[in-house]
Amino acid sequence: NIPTCIHFLDKLEHLDLFNTRIETFPEELGLLKSLKTLDVRGMLFSPKFQEHWEEVLSGTKIKFDLPCNCID
């Protein structure tokens, strides 16, 4: 899991979670204003999940695999 205290990493620019088994993201992830890239390839997320995080992290380049109906 990603801890909710991640928002204290206010200078974090790149987060690589490639091929991990994380199924949810804490809303605190959206507080990372310096985040430039988030790599979550290797995990299957629904279109709704991807759209939510692209909106929450609108200034961040998120690398998703193609969506599926696996994890909402």
Secondary structure, DSSP 8 states (H G I E B T S, - for coil): ---GGGGG-TT--EEE-TT-------GGGGG-TT--EEE-TTS---HHHHHHHHHHTTTSEEE-----SS--
